[in-house]
Each structure stands twice: as C-alpha cells, then as structure tokens.
Amino acid sequence: MRIIKYPSRDDWKEIIERPRLDVSQLNATVANVLQDIQAKGDEAVKFYEEKFDHVKLSSLAVSAEEMEEAGRLVSQELKDALTLAHGNIARFHESQKFEGEKVETCPGVNCWQKSVPIEKVGLYIPGGTAPLFSTVLMLATPAKIAGCKEIVLCTPPNREGKVHPAILMAAQIAGVDKIFKCGGVQAIGAMAYGTESIPKVYKIFGPGNQYVMAAKQQVSLHDVAIDMPAGPSEVCVIADESSNPVFVAADLLSQAEHGTDSQALLITTSEQMLQQVEEETLKQLALLPRKEIAKQSLDNSRFVLVKDYDEAMQLSNEYAPEHLIIATSNWEEMANMVVNAGSVFLGEYACESAGDYASGTNHTLPTHGYALAYNGVNLDSYNRKITFQHLSAEGIRSIGKAVEEMAENEQLHAHKNAMTVRIQQITRS
C-alpha cells in the first residue's frame, strides 16, 4: 500500500484514481464473441464454454436432477444461513414498494404513476475464484418481489460441467425460474440476443470481470438494458484515533481479497492509527488463504492521513466509493456529510461483510466512481414507472392556451393543432 500524509488538494486526483487496464484489444475480442453468439446461438455458446471454461456441454440448462443433487450437497448450516440472509434481503426490499398517488396539477388535469415490473430479467453470477452464491440472493430476491415474470440466471460451470451447489441452492431459495451453465461474454450475449436454449431478456444484472463488464456495456447500446456500468470492487474506510485497528485492517483486506484489481482506501485523521492499521494489515494478510490476490490488490491501495474530519469526508466524496465504512467515534455526524457512495457502513461493528451477505441491503453497487451518478440495485431496478394523465374539458380550459402558445413558439404546428381542435370542440359544445 502507498502511504500519503497531509496531501494537498492538487494531489487528490492521483489519490482517487482507480486501476486502469488497456481495454482496446479486450473490446475487440468481446465484440467478436458477441457477434458469434448473435449469429450461431447455442452452438457458439457451447464453443466458447469449451474454449474459455474448458468444459464440453451437451446441454446448457441445469436439470431438475442437478437441483436435487445440490440440495443434498449443501450443508444444513449453509442452507440456514442462506435462508436467514434471504429473509433479511426480502424484508428490506419489500419496504421499497412504490405506491403511486394521483395528483391534480390544475383543475381537470390528473397525473399519476404506476410501477410495472420488467417482464424478463437476466442475472449473471460469476464463477471465477469464488462461487458468489450471495449475489444470487441479492439479484433474484428483489426480482421476485417486483413480480418479474421470467428470471433467467447464467453462471459458468466447473470443468465437470457442474454449477456450484450453493449457487443452485440460493437460486432455489430465491425462486429463480431458469438456470443455465454459461459464463463470461457468451452468457451476456445469450441473454441479450436469445438462443435456442437461453431466452432473451430485457435487462441484465450482475457483476463480472473486465470482459463481462465490456460485454454488458456493448449490448446495452442497442439490445438490452443493464443494471449499471461498473469496474473492480473497492472500499473506503474513514478512521480516527478511536477506531479499532484490527477491525479496520480486516475491512480493508476483506475488499482486497476480491481480486487483484480491487482497491482499498484508508482515510484517517490519526497518524498513530495509520501506523497501527498498516502493521495489522500486514499481520492479517500473512494468514489469508487468498493472500497473493490481496497482496496485489494492496499495491493499488492507499493509506491517507488528513488534517480533520471535514477533509476526510470531502476526500471520500471525491472518491465516491462503492463501499464506505465510517469507523469514527462521530459516525452519526459524518453520515450526514455523505454525498457520494454506493453503500455506507456506520460504526465499528458494521463491517462490509454484513452488507455483502445478510444485513438485508443489496451488495450490487456502482464502482469506479460511478457512485457520483448511480445508485446500487434496489427494487426500483426491476420496475418501470409508467406515467398516466387524464384531461377533462375543464383540463383543456386550464392548460389549452399555454400548450398552444408553447407549441407555436417551438414551431411545432401539428402539436399546436392537436390542442386547438379540442379547444374548438369544447367552445362549440
């Protein structure tokens, strides 16, 4: 990690910079794979599964027998944990249901909104170095609550052609309709275009590596909506002299172990705390099974000493972290100053892991500075708000002349006429 003490405002741009990769060749590769999927369907999906996931598949769909097998392979302890987490996630997202209200904007003009679920959604669950069964709960639970008619899940199989049983168990608990053995770019393409086996969806959700993210962004230009643009995962921890250095180091490392391009940022008002966290981070790092991944991630990470709480929060808001942990004694006051963040964890006991798994909030969040303009996945992500309006004759009298005047001044005379003929009808009757 890089230690930076009392940086000037001019140094902030470098401090908040994320790891960057040259994606020019990557984008070309992704485009070629997507074209093949669009043209050849299942045949191309199976070809790329063999090429990238090193497995030859006769069928892409997960069978009922495989679902039953997963139920036998997952321990009761993990089933109980998944059930508890699912319940909390469901409670939190149930509370987000939208209740529209009719508004009379002026006499005779009534406007309202109705929340309507997206009929077909696709969920991408990475395989990679860890089976992200928690993400199944995070994406499928609100989709089910929203009332999406078809929930399609794609996830890469192992070399034996099997999906991790915990992923299947989570999908069963959350109520996923269809599960397919399909990873990477080919999964995104299959859900975007549809194949003989995999249905086309209207919106794709879920994290992934640089190839998956590039694929999502490319298909979103013309073919399907996506949850959000995103990059590697990240955390920012704000600490002071009262913070627990063991907790802070553990939080930084819990993010660092995600991947080699993840990033952890410590902002502290205490030089002693900075030193203690640095020592504790190295101590805990040595004990991690994924220490090589975390070690590389820490090369992208920065420990920053600032002069006061205001500067700490200003720097955090500039960074706009995916996860923000405020581990200071005055966390309530600091929370009121948060402007840009994906999800915020308050106090010494609110570790990011709680939100990643079981507190109830969603862990699918904007990264790479996108929290400046995007929020994380929530119930609204699976709905569209359709607006309605009804005008009576009284409504025409209320706004008719204003509409005519505005349309004429925009030189849209057919717009004006659509109102004029109604005014004339009312005047004659």
Backbone torsions as a table, in degrees:
resi	resn	phi	psi	omega
1	MET	NA	155.6	-179.7
2	ARG	-102.5	130.5	179.5
3	ILE	-96.2	126.9	179.8
4	ILE	-129.1	123.1	-177.8
5	LYS	-112.1	128.1	176.7
6	TYR	46.6	58.7	179.5
7	PRO	-68.6	151.0	173.2
8	SER	-79.6	164.3	-179.8
9	ARG	-59.3	-30.0	179.4
10	ASP	-66.1	-21.8	-178.9
11	ASP	-86.2	-9.6	-173.6
12	TRP	-64.1	-36.3	-178.3
13	LYS	-57.1	-41.3	179.3
14	GLU	-71.9	-36.6	-178.7
15	ILE	-63.5	-41.1	-175.0
16	ILE	-89.5	4.5	-179.9
17	GLU	-69.4	136.7	178.2
18	ARG	-91.7	161.3	172.9
19	PRO	-60.2	137.5	-178.5
20	ARG	-124.5	141.4	175.7
21	LEU	-116.1	152.5	172.9
22	ASP	-76.9	108.0	-173.9
23	VAL	-100.8	8.0	-177.0
24	SER	-62.2	-48.3	178.4
25	GLN	-70.2	-37.3	179.0
26	LEU	-58.4	-46.4	-178.4
27	ASN	-62.6	-37.1	178.0
28	ALA	-66.1	-42.2	178.1
29	THR	-62.4	-45.1	179.6
30	VAL	-60.8	-44.1	-179.2
31	ALA	-60.6	-40.1	-179.8
32	ASN	-66.0	-42.7	178.8
33	VAL	-63.7	-44.4	179.9
34	LEU	-60.8	-40.0	178.3
35	GLN	-62.1	-41.3	178.5
36	ASP	-63.7	-43.7	179.7
37	ILE	-61.4	-43.8	-178.8
38	GLN	-63.7	-36.6	-176.2
39	ALA	-84.2	-36.7	-168.8
40	LYS	-115.7	-5.6	174.3
41	GLY	59.7	-132.7	-176.1
42	ASP	-54.7	-38.8	-179.0
43	GLU	-56.7	-45.2	-180.0
44	ALA	-70.4	-38.9	178.6
45	VAL	-58.8	-47.4	-179.7
46	LYS	-64.8	-38.1	178.1
47	PHE	-60.2	-47.2	-177.7
48	TYR	-74.6	-26.8	172.7
49	GLU	-62.7	-41.4	178.7
50	GLU	-69.1	-37.0	-177.6
51	LYS	-73.3	-44.9	-172.3
52	PHE	-97.8	-38.6	-178.2
53	ASP	-100.3	-2.4	173.9
54	HIS	58.6	44.5	178.2
55	VAL	-141.9	135.7	178.9
56	LYS	-99.0	116.6	-174.4
57	LEU	-107.2	135.4	173.0
58	SER	-88.7	-29.4	178.9
59	SER	-138.0	143.7	-179.9
60	LEU	-89.0	-26.2	-175.1
61	ALA	-78.4	142.0	171.7
62	VAL	-77.4	130.1	-174.7
63	SER	-86.0	165.9	176.0
64	ALA	-62.5	-35.1	178.5
65	GLU	-63.9	-40.1	178.4
66	GLU	-66.8	-35.5	177.0
67	MET	-65.4	-42.0	178.4
68	GLU	-64.5	-40.6	178.6
69	GLU	-61.9	-40.8	179.0
70	ALA	-60.3	-39.3	178.7
71	GLY	-60.7	-32.7	179.1
72	ARG	-79.3	-29.9	-174.1
73	LEU	-83.9	-25.8	-178.2
74	VAL	-82.4	131.9	-178.6
75	SER	-66.4	155.2	178.2
76	GLN	-63.5	-34.2	179.2
77	GLU	-61.8	-42.7	179.1
78	LEU	-71.2	-38.1	176.2
79	LYS	-58.4	-43.2	179.3
80	ASP	-63.3	-40.3	179.2
81	ALA	-65.2	-42.7	178.6
82	LEU	-63.2	-40.3	-179.8
83	THR	-66.3	-42.3	177.5
84	LEU	-62.2	-47.7	-179.6
85	ALA	-61.3	-44.4	-179.7
86	HIS	-59.7	-40.5	178.9
87	GLY	-62.6	-43.3	179.8
88	ASN	-68.3	-41.5	178.2
89	ILE	-62.3	-42.0	179.7
90	ALA	-64.2	-44.3	-179.9
91	ARG	-60.4	-43.9	-177.9
92	PHE	-65.2	-42.4	-177.0
93	HIS	-78.1	-29.0	173.7
94	GLU	-58.9	-35.6	-177.4
95	SER	-68.1	-12.1	-176.7
96	GLN	-93.3	5.6	-178.1
97	LYS	-60.0	139.3	-175.0
98	PHE	-92.7	131.6	174.9
99	GLU	-116.1	108.2	-178.6
100	GLY	-74.1	153.5	-179.4
101	GLU	-132.4	131.4	176.8
102	LYS	-71.9	134.4	-179.4
103	VAL	-123.6	125.6	172.6
104	GLU	-88.4	101.9	-175.1
105	THR	-72.1	-29.4	169.2
106	CYS	-161.0	168.8	-174.4
107	PRO	-52.6	123.1	177.1
108	GLY	86.3	0.9	179.6
109	VAL	-120.9	111.2	179.9
110	ASN	-115.1	132.3	-178.9
111	CYS	-130.0	144.8	176.8
112	TRP	-157.9	169.3	178.4
113	GLN	-123.0	148.2	172.5
114	LYS	-126.5	135.4	178.1
115	SER	-89.4	122.8	-176.4
116	VAL	-123.9	127.7	-178.3
117	PRO	-67.5	147.6	170.7
118	ILE	-68.0	127.9	-171.3
119	GLU	-67.9	-41.1	-175.4
120	LYS	-128.7	119.5	179.2
121	VAL	-124.1	148.5	178.4
122	GLY	-115.3	134.0	-179.9
123	LEU	-113.8	126.9	176.1
124	TYR	-105.7	125.1	-179.6
125	ILE	-118.4	112.8	-178.6
126	PRO	-64.2	153.0	170.7
127	GLY	-100.5	-81.4	172.5
128	GLY	55.4	-136.8	-174.8
129	THR	-84.8	-7.8	179.1
130	ALA	-152.8	136.7	178.4
131	PRO	-77.8	110.1	-173.8
132	LEU	-87.2	65.5	179.5
133	PHE	-66.0	-24.2	177.2
134	SER	-63.8	-32.6	179.8
135	THR	-67.7	-29.2	174.5
136	VAL	-58.0	-47.6	179.6
137	LEU	-63.4	-42.1	-176.8
138	MET	-64.2	-33.9	-176.0
139	LEU	-94.2	-38.9	-174.7
140	ALA	-80.0	-33.2	-176.7
141	THR	-61.6	-52.0	177.9
142	PRO	-67.2	-28.6	176.9
143	ALA	-62.9	-40.9	179.3
144	LYS	-68.8	-42.5	179.4
145	ILE	-63.7	-38.8	-179.9
146	ALA	-65.3	-28.9	-179.3
147	GLY	98.7	22.8	176.4
148	CYS	-59.6	130.9	-174.0
149	LYS	-73.0	-34.3	-177.8
150	GLU	-132.4	121.4	179.3
151	ILE	-116.1	114.0	-176.7
152	VAL	-109.3	131.6	-179.9
153	LEU	-120.7	130.3	174.6
154	CYS	-118.9	135.7	179.3
155	THR	-153.7	142.9	-176.9
156	PRO	-71.1	141.2	176.2
157	PRO	-85.0	167.8	172.4
158	ASN	-81.3	-173.9	-175.0
159	ARG	-73.4	-9.9	174.2
160	GLU	-93.5	3.5	179.8
161	GLY	79.1	20.0	-178.9
162	LYS	-111.6	144.4	172.6
163	VAL	-88.2	143.4	-179.6
164	HIS	-54.5	130.4	-174.7
165	PRO	-60.6	-30.0	179.6
166	ALA	-68.2	-32.3	175.6
167	ILE	-64.9	-43.5	179.1
168	LEU	-66.8	-38.0	179.1
169	MET	-64.6	-44.4	178.4
170	ALA	-62.6	-39.9	179.2
171	ALA	-63.6	-40.1	178.7
172	GLN	-65.4	-43.3	179.6
173	ILE	-63.2	-39.3	-176.0
174	ALA	-84.8	-10.9	175.1
175	GLY	87.4	36.2	178.2
176	VAL	-72.2	138.9	-176.5
177	ASP	-80.3	-49.3	-172.0
178	LYS	-136.7	133.6	-177.8
179	ILE	-124.7	133.9	-177.5
180	PHE	-128.0	145.6	177.8
181	LYS	-86.7	94.0	-172.8
182	CYS	-163.2	124.9	-176.7
183	GLY	-123.6	175.2	171.1
184	GLY	60.6	-150.9	-177.5
185	VAL	-59.6	-37.8	-177.5
186	GLN	-63.3	-32.6	177.4
187	ALA	-68.3	-43.7	179.9
188	ILE	-63.6	-43.7	178.4
189	GLY	-63.0	-42.1	-178.8
190	ALA	-62.1	-42.5	-179.7
191	MET	-74.1	-28.5	179.8
192	ALA	-74.6	-40.0	-174.4
193	TYR	-103.3	-26.9	-172.7
194	GLY	83.4	141.4	175.6
195	THR	-130.5	-175.2	178.7
196	GLU	-59.9	-32.8	-177.4
197	SER	-100.9	-40.6	-170.4
198	ILE	-99.5	121.8	-177.8
199	PRO	-69.1	148.9	170.8
200	LYS	-72.4	138.7	178.3
201	VAL	-115.5	172.4	-178.3
202	TYR	-100.3	-18.5	178.3
203	LYS	-153.3	138.3	-178.5
204	ILE	-112.3	133.8	179.1
205	PHE	-119.8	153.8	167.9
206	GLY	125.1	153.9	-178.9
207	PRO	-84.8	177.5	177.2
208	GLY	173.8	-178.9	179.5
209	ASN	-78.1	-172.7	-176.8
210	GLN	-59.6	-35.3	-179.6
211	TYR	-68.9	-42.7	178.7
212	VAL	-64.1	-44.2	180.0
213	MET	-62.9	-41.0	178.5
214	ALA	-65.0	-40.3	178.5
215	ALA	-63.2	-43.9	179.2
216	LYS	-60.8	-42.8	-178.5
217	GLN	-67.8	-37.0	179.9
218	GLN	-68.6	-45.1	-178.6
219	VAL	-70.6	-22.4	-179.5
220	SER	-72.1	-14.8	-178.9
221	LEU	-69.6	-32.2	-173.5
222	HIS	-137.0	-23.7	-162.8
223	ASP	-114.6	-30.7	-171.9
224	VAL	-159.9	151.9	175.2
225	ALA	-81.9	157.9	174.9
226	ILE	-128.4	162.7	-177.7
227	ASP	-65.6	-47.4	-178.7
228	MET	-173.7	156.1	168.5
229	PRO	-73.3	152.0	-176.7
230	ALA	-158.3	165.8	176.3
231	GLY	-139.4	-158.1	-179.8
232	PRO	-60.4	153.0	-176.6
233	SER	-72.7	157.0	-173.7
234	GLU	-157.3	158.0	175.0
235	VAL	-141.7	146.6	170.5
236	CYS	-123.2	128.3	176.9
237	VAL	-115.0	126.4	174.5
238	ILE	-103.4	123.0	-175.8
239	ALA	-130.3	156.9	173.3
240	ASP	-132.5	-167.7	-175.7
241	GLU	-66.4	-18.4	-178.6
242	SER	-88.1	-10.0	-174.8
243	SER	-69.0	158.6	177.7
244	ASN	-92.8	110.5	-175.3
245	PRO	-62.4	-29.2	177.1
246	VAL	-65.8	-44.3	178.2
247	PHE	-63.9	-45.7	-177.0
248	VAL	-61.8	-46.2	179.2
249	ALA	-61.8	-42.0	179.1
250	ALA	-62.0	-39.5	179.0
251	ASP	-66.5	-41.4	178.6
252	LEU	-63.2	-42.1	-178.0
253	LEU	-73.7	-30.0	179.0
254	SER	-63.5	-28.1	175.5
255	GLN	-83.6	-40.3	-176.4
256	ALA	-61.4	-29.6	-176.8
257	GLU	-77.2	-6.8	178.8
258	HIS	-59.9	-48.9	-177.3
259	GLY	-169.7	164.7	-176.2
260	THR	-67.5	-20.2	179.5
261	ASP	-101.3	9.2	174.1
262	SER	-71.2	167.4	-176.6
263	GLN	-142.9	138.8	175.4
264	ALA	-123.0	132.5	179.9
265	LEU	-123.2	121.4	173.5
266	LEU	-103.6	128.4	173.4
267	ILE	-120.7	122.5	-177.0
268	THR	-137.9	150.1	176.7
269	THR	-94.5	0.8	-174.6
270	SER	-123.8	120.9	178.5
271	GLU	-66.6	-36.3	178.1
272	GLN	-63.2	-40.8	178.5
273	MET	-64.2	-40.5	178.2
274	LEU	-57.3	-46.1	-179.2
275	GLN	-65.2	-42.2	-179.7
276	GLN	-65.3	-40.7	179.6
277	VAL	-67.5	-40.0	178.0
278	GLU	-59.4	-46.6	-179.9
279	GLU	-64.4	-43.5	-177.6
280	GLU	-68.6	-35.3	178.4
281	THR	-62.0	-46.0	179.9
282	LEU	-65.6	-36.5	179.9
283	LYS	-65.8	-47.5	-179.0
284	GLN	-71.2	-34.0	179.4
285	LEU	-56.6	-42.5	-176.2
286	ALA	-62.1	-21.4	-175.8
287	LEU	-96.7	-5.1	-174.3
288	LEU	-80.9	134.6	173.3
289	PRO	-60.8	-32.1	-180.0
290	ARG	-100.8	35.9	-173.4
291	LYS	-65.9	-30.2	-179.9
292	GLU	-67.3	-39.1	176.0
293	ILE	-65.8	-48.6	-178.1
294	ALA	-62.4	-37.2	-179.6
295	LYS	-62.2	-43.5	178.2
296	GLN	-66.5	-37.7	177.7
297	SER	-62.6	-39.3	179.8
298	LEU	-63.6	-22.8	175.0
299	ASP	-64.5	-24.6	177.3
300	ASN	-89.8	-0.5	-168.7
301	SER	-102.1	158.1	-175.3
302	ARG	-136.7	138.5	173.2
303	PHE	-111.1	117.1	-170.8
304	VAL	-119.1	128.2	175.7
305	LEU	-98.8	124.1	-179.1
306	VAL	-121.2	169.4	-170.3
307	LYS	-82.1	-29.0	-178.1
308	ASP	-158.9	178.5	-177.0
309	TYR	-64.5	-39.2	-179.8
310	ASP	-59.7	-45.2	-179.9
311	GLU	-66.6	-37.0	178.1
312	ALA	-59.5	-46.2	-177.6
313	MET	-73.0	-34.9	176.8
314	GLN	-62.6	-41.6	178.9
315	LEU	-66.3	-42.0	177.7
316	SER	-60.8	-43.8	179.4
317	ASN	-64.7	-32.6	174.7
318	GLU	-66.8	-39.8	-178.5
319	TYR	-71.2	-34.1	-179.2
320	ALA	52.5	65.9	-173.0
321	PRO	-72.9	153.3	171.5
322	GLU	-61.7	-51.0	176.1
323	HIS	-117.8	132.3	175.9
324	LEU	-123.6	121.4	177.0
325	ILE	-109.9	118.3	177.8
326	ILE	-103.1	100.4	-173.6
327	ALA	-103.2	26.2	-177.4
328	THR	-91.6	165.1	179.4
329	SER	-67.7	-29.1	-178.3
330	ASN	-101.6	42.0	-174.0
331	TRP	-59.9	-31.4	178.9
332	GLU	-64.9	-44.1	178.0
333	GLU	-64.9	-42.0	-179.7
334	MET	-65.9	-36.3	-179.0
335	ALA	-59.4	-35.1	179.1
336	ASN	-68.2	-15.3	-178.6
337	MET	-95.4	-4.4	-178.8
338	VAL	-71.0	127.2	177.6
339	VAL	-116.7	-41.8	-175.3
340	ASN	-125.9	112.0	176.2
341	ALA	-171.1	153.9	176.9
342	GLY	-80.2	-56.2	178.5
343	SER	-143.4	138.2	-172.2
344	VAL	-116.4	136.5	-177.9
345	PHE	-119.2	123.1	-168.2
346	LEU	-113.7	130.9	177.6
347	GLY	88.5	169.0	-171.8
348	GLU	-71.3	-21.2	-176.7
349	TYR	-94.9	-8.6	-177.6
350	ALA	-87.8	79.7	178.3
351	CYS	-78.8	154.4	178.8
352	GLU	-58.5	-32.1	-179.1
353	SER	-57.8	-33.5	179.2
354	ALA	-60.4	-45.9	178.9
355	GLY	-73.0	-29.7	178.4
356	ASP	-65.4	-27.6	-171.6
357	TYR	-121.9	-54.0	-160.1
358	ALA	-140.1	-1.9	-178.9
359	SER	-71.2	-30.5	179.1
360	GLY	125.8	-25.5	178.3
361	THR	-73.0	161.7	-176.6
362	ASN	-88.8	138.0	-178.2
363	HIS	-98.3	5.0	176.6
364	THR	-89.5	103.4	-163.8
365	LEU	-131.8	157.6	176.9
366	PRO	-71.7	136.2	179.4
367	THR	-121.3	-178.4	172.0
368	HIS	58.9	30.0	179.4
369	GLY	86.3	-1.9	-179.6
370	TYR	-69.3	-12.3	175.9
371	ALA	-67.0	-8.7	171.6
372	LEU	-64.0	-26.6	-174.1
373	ALA	-135.9	-12.8	-175.9
374	TYR	-118.6	153.8	169.8
375	ASN	-108.9	171.1	177.4
376	GLY	-75.9	175.6	178.5
377	VAL	-64.8	135.4	175.2
378	ASN	-147.5	-173.9	-176.5
379	LEU	-61.0	-36.1	179.2
380	ASP	-62.0	-25.3	-179.4
381	SER	-60.5	-24.5	-176.1
382	TYR	-101.9	6.9	-178.0
383	ASN	-125.2	160.4	167.7
384	ARG	-119.5	143.7	175.1
385	LYS	-96.5	113.3	177.3
386	ILE	-98.0	128.8	-179.3
387	THR	-94.0	145.7	178.2
388	PHE	-127.1	153.2	172.5
389	GLN	-150.4	146.4	176.5
390	HIS	-132.0	129.1	177.3
391	LEU	-115.3	131.1	171.1
392	SER	-95.2	179.9	175.6
393	ALA	-58.4	-37.0	178.0
394	GLU	-63.5	-35.4	177.8
395	GLY	-64.5	-39.2	176.7
396	ILE	-61.7	-41.3	178.3
397	ARG	-65.1	-32.0	-177.4
398	SER	-71.2	-43.4	-171.4
399	ILE	-122.2	-3.1	-173.8
400	GLY	-56.2	-50.8	-177.1
401	LYS	-63.2	-38.2	179.4
402	ALA	-64.5	-41.1	179.1
403	VAL	-64.1	-45.6	178.5
404	GLU	-57.4	-47.5	-177.2
405	GLU	-61.5	-44.9	-178.2
406	MET	-68.0	-42.9	-179.7
407	ALA	-63.1	-42.3	179.7
408	GLU	-63.2	-40.1	-178.8
409	ASN	-73.6	-20.2	171.4
410	GLU	-88.7	0.9	179.3
411	GLN	61.4	34.2	175.8
412	LEU	-109.4	82.5	-168.3
413	HIS	-72.9	-27.9	175.9
414	ALA	-69.3	-34.3	174.5
415	HIS	-60.6	-46.6	-179.7
416	LYS	-61.1	-41.5	-175.7
417	ASN	-65.9	-34.4	179.1
418	ALA	-60.2	-31.3	175.8
419	MET	-84.6	-39.8	-176.7
420	THR	-58.1	-44.2	-177.5
421	VAL	-64.7	-28.7	178.2
422	ARG	-75.6	-40.5	176.3
423	ILE	-60.2	-42.5	-179.7
424	GLN	-63.7	-40.3	178.9
425	GLN	-61.5	-44.4	-179.1
426	ILE	-66.2	-40.0	-178.6
427	THR	-64.1	-36.1	-178.7
428	ARG	-74.1	-29.3	-173.1
429	SER	-87.3	NA	NA
